[in-house]
Amino acid sequence: MYHLAQVNVARMRAPLSDPLMAEFVAQLDPINALADRSPGFIWRLQSEEGDATAIRPFDDNAILVNLSVWASLPALADYVYNSAHRQVLQQRRQWFERFEGVYTTLWWVPEGHVPTVPEAKARLEHLQAHGPSAFAFTFKQPFPAPEGTQVTPDPVLDECPA
């Protein structure tokens, strides 16, 4: 059995301590708690503080990383686009710059596998260099899980931003 890993990155307009980022920071705990209790949620990257904002794996210290694992593509899509997370997503330009290149990637992992940040970075880079494939794909162009598990595109996903 396979689960769906996702990574997304964003470049902040200001440091987290800046008043410009205050509304984003205030929403971190509630949105993370919503993810934790969402159907299909399995795991998310976090430090001892309970979020991943202290984890800065890129040369650009303004880039935040979000990495998680979900039971299925529909479970992740439901959280991203049909929960309170959607409002945060719609406000992202207040806190984050337009990102040059690929900023989100999905891929299948064996059940029980916890993806690493270097693994996630490699998937982002692969998608950037080669486009969607079974190795790294997007909501708009999903690939089936290994061993013939079918991924049925959801009409909601066709309306989602890339």
C-alpha positions as CSV (number, residue, x, y, z in Angstrom):
1,M,0.0,0.0,0.0
2,Y,1.1,3.5,-0.8
3,H,0.5,6.9,0.7
4,L,0.8,10.4,-0.9
5,A,3.7,12.7,0.1
6,Q,3.5,16.4,-0.6
7,V,6.0,19.2,-0.4
8,N,5.4,22.9,-0.9
9,V,7.7,25.8,-0.5
10,A,7.2,29.5,-0.3
11,R,9.4,32.6,0.0
12,M,8.4,34.9,2.8
13,R,8.0,38.6,2.1
14,A,9.5,39.4,5.5
15,P,10.9,37.5,8.5
16,L,8.4,35.7,10.7
17,S,8.9,38.2,13.4
18,D,7.9,41.1,11.1
19,P,4.4,42.6,11.6
20,L,3.7,41.8,7.9
21,M,3.8,38.1,8.8
22,A,1.8,38.3,12.1
23,E,-1.5,37.1,10.6
24,F,0.2,34.1,8.9
25,V,2.0,33.2,12.1
26,A,-1.2,33.5,14.1
27,Q,-2.8,30.9,11.8
28,L,0.0,28.3,11.9
29,D,-1.2,26.5,15.0
30,P,-4.9,26.3,14.0
31,I,-4.2,25.2,10.5
32,N,-1.7,22.6,11.6
33,A,-4.2,21.3,14.1
34,L,-6.8,21.1,11.4
35,A,-4.4,19.1,9.2
36,D,-3.6,16.8,12.1
37,R,-7.3,15.9,12.6
38,S,-8.2,15.8,8.9
39,P,-9.4,12.5,7.5
40,G,-6.5,10.8,5.7
41,F,-3.7,12.8,7.4
42,I,-0.8,10.7,8.4
43,W,2.3,12.8,9.2
44,R,3.8,16.3,8.8
45,L,7.3,17.7,9.2
46,Q,7.7,19.7,12.4
47,S,10.3,20.8,14.9
48,E,9.8,20.8,18.6
49,E,7.7,24.0,18.3
50,G,5.1,22.0,16.4
51,D,5.5,23.5,13.0
52,A,8.2,23.5,10.3
53,T,9.1,27.2,10.2
54,A,12.5,26.7,11.9
55,I,13.5,24.2,9.3
56,R,15.3,26.1,6.5
57,P,16.8,23.6,4.1
58,F,17.4,26.0,1.2
59,D,20.3,28.5,0.7
60,D,17.6,31.3,0.7
61,N,16.6,31.6,4.4
62,A,13.3,33.2,3.4
63,I,12.0,29.9,2.0
64,L,9.7,27.9,4.2
65,V,9.0,24.2,3.6
66,N,5.9,22.2,4.3
67,L,6.1,18.4,4.0
68,S,3.4,15.9,4.8
69,V,2.0,12.5,4.1
70,W,-1.7,11.6,3.4
71,A,-3.6,8.5,2.8
72,S,-4.8,9.5,-0.7
73,L,-4.9,12.3,-3.2
74,P,-8.6,13.0,-2.4
75,A,-7.8,13.3,1.3
76,L,-5.1,15.9,0.7
77,A,-7.2,17.8,-1.9
78,D,-10.1,17.9,0.6
79,Y,-7.9,19.4,3.3
80,V,-6.1,21.9,0.9
81,Y,-9.2,23.1,-1.0
82,N,-12.3,22.3,1.0
83,S,-11.3,23.3,4.6
84,A,-10.3,26.5,6.4
85,H,-6.9,25.9,4.7
86,R,-8.4,27.3,1.5
87,Q,-8.8,30.8,3.0
88,V,-5.1,30.8,4.0
89,L,-4.1,29.6,0.5
90,Q,-6.2,32.4,-1.0
91,Q,-4.3,35.0,1.2
92,R,-0.8,33.7,0.5
93,R,0.2,36.7,-1.6
94,Q,0.0,38.9,1.5
95,W,2.8,36.9,3.1
96,F,4.7,35.2,0.3
97,E,6.3,36.3,-3.0
98,R,5.4,34.7,-6.3
99,F,7.7,31.7,-6.5
100,E,10.0,31.3,-9.5
101,G,9.7,27.6,-10.6
102,V,8.0,24.6,-9.1
103,Y,6.8,25.1,-5.5
104,T,4.7,22.0,-4.9
105,T,5.2,18.4,-5.7
106,L,3.4,15.1,-4.9
107,W,4.7,11.6,-5.0
108,W,3.8,8.1,-3.7
109,V,5.6,6.6,-0.8
110,P,5.4,3.1,0.7
111,E,3.1,2.9,3.7
112,G,5.2,3.7,6.8
113,H,7.9,5.7,4.9
114,V,8.6,9.1,6.3
115,P,10.0,11.3,3.5
116,T,13.0,13.4,4.3
117,V,13.6,17.1,3.3
118,P,16.4,16.1,0.9
119,E,14.0,13.6,-0.7
120,A,11.4,16.3,-1.0
121,K,13.9,18.7,-2.5
122,A,14.9,16.1,-5.1
123,R,11.3,15.6,-6.1
124,L,10.8,19.4,-6.5
125,E,14.0,19.6,-8.7
126,H,12.9,16.6,-10.8
127,L,9.5,18.1,-11.5
128,Q,11.1,21.4,-12.4
129,A,13.6,19.7,-14.8
130,H,11.4,17.0,-16.3
131,G,7.7,17.9,-15.8
132,P,5.1,15.6,-14.2
133,S,5.9,11.9,-14.0
134,A,5.3,9.0,-11.6
135,F,8.4,10.2,-9.7
136,A,7.0,13.7,-9.1
137,F,3.7,15.1,-10.1
138,T,1.0,17.8,-9.4
139,F,-2.6,18.0,-8.4
140,K,-3.5,18.9,-12.0
141,Q,-1.5,16.0,-13.5
142,P,-1.6,13.1,-10.9
143,F,-0.1,9.7,-11.5
144,P,-1.4,6.4,-10.1
145,A,0.1,4.8,-7.1
146,P,2.5,1.9,-7.8
147,E,1.1,-1.6,-8.2
148,G,-1.9,-0.5,-10.2
149,T,-3.7,1.5,-7.5
150,Q,-5.8,3.9,-9.6
151,V,-5.9,7.6,-9.0
152,T,-9.1,9.1,-10.3
153,P,-8.8,12.8,-11.1
154,D,-11.3,14.8,-9.1
155,P,-13.3,17.6,-10.9
156,V,-12.5,19.9,-7.9
157,L,-8.8,19.5,-8.7
158,D,-9.3,20.8,-12.2
159,E,-10.3,24.2,-10.7
160,C,-7.3,24.3,-8.3
161,P,-4.4,26.6,-8.9
162,A,-1.2,24.8,-10.0
